[in-house]
Amino acid sequence: MRDEYVRAALEVIEDPNVLINVVSRRVKQLRRGNRALVESLEKLSAEDTALREIIERKISYELATPDELAARRR
């Protein structure tokens, strides 16, 4: 992963743990064949593509509420 992409993505998603999870999920989607939401003239790794999508705000995330988490445990 490119350091400059990681730094820029951390400006969008400030919590490093959340950033790791969002990138990880998106990389899995890209490797399964989902289409990238950003274009690049160079060949990017799935990780760099996911970071670029975050930087360009093409993907977002939503944290579960405590009530939603409790409902999942039932």
C-alpha positions in Angstrom: 0.0 0.0 0.0 1.2 3.5 -0.8 2.0 5.6 2.3 0.5 8.7 0.7 -2.8 6.9 0.1 -2.9 5.7 3.7 -2.3 9.2 5.0 -4.9 10.7 2.7 -7.5 8.0 3.6 -6.8 8.6 7.3 -8.0 12.2 6.7 -11.4 10.8 5.6 -11.7 7.9 8.1 -9.8 9.1 11.1 -9.9 5.8 13.2 -7.2 3.5 11.9 -9.1 0.4 13.0 -12.2 1.4 11.1 -10.0 2.3 8.1 -8.4 -1.2 8.1 -11.8 -2.9 8.3 -13.3 -0.8 5.4 -10.2 -1.4 3.2 -10.3 -5.1 4.1 -13.9 -5.6 3.1 -13.5 -3.6 -0.1 -10.4 -5.6 -1.1 -12.4 -8.8 -0.7 -15.1 -7.4 -2.9 -12.6 -6.3 -5.6 -10.9 -9.6 -5.6 -14.2 -11.4 -6.1 -14.7 -9.4 -9.2 -16.5 -6.2 -8.2 -15.8 -3.3 -10.4 -13.5 -0.5 -9.1 -15.2 2.8 -8.6 -12.1 4.9 -9.5 -10.1 4.9 -12.7 -6.4 4.9 -12.9 -3.9 5.1 -15.8 -1.6 2.7 -13.8 -2.3 -0.8 -12.5 -3.2 -0.4 -8.8 -3.3 -3.2 -6.2 -6.7 -4.0 -4.7 -5.6 -2.3 -1.5 -4.5 0.9 -3.3 -7.8 0.9 -5.3 -9.8 0.6 -2.0 -7.8 3.5 -0.5 -8.3 5.7 -3.6 -12.1 5.0 -3.4 -12.1 6.1 0.2 -10.0 9.2 -0.6 -12.3 10.2 -3.4 -15.3 9.4 -1.2 -16.7 6.8 -3.6 -17.4 4.4 -0.7 -18.4 5.1 2.9 -19.2 3.1 6.0 -21.8 3.1 8.8 -21.1 2.0 12.3 -23.8 -0.2 14.0 -25.6 1.3 16.9 -25.6 -0.4 20.3 -29.2 -1.5 19.8 -28.3 -3.1 16.5 -25.3 -4.9 18.1 -27.6 -6.2 20.9 -30.2 -7.4 18.4 -27.5 -9.5 16.6 -26.5 -11.2 19.8 -30.1 -12.5 20.3 
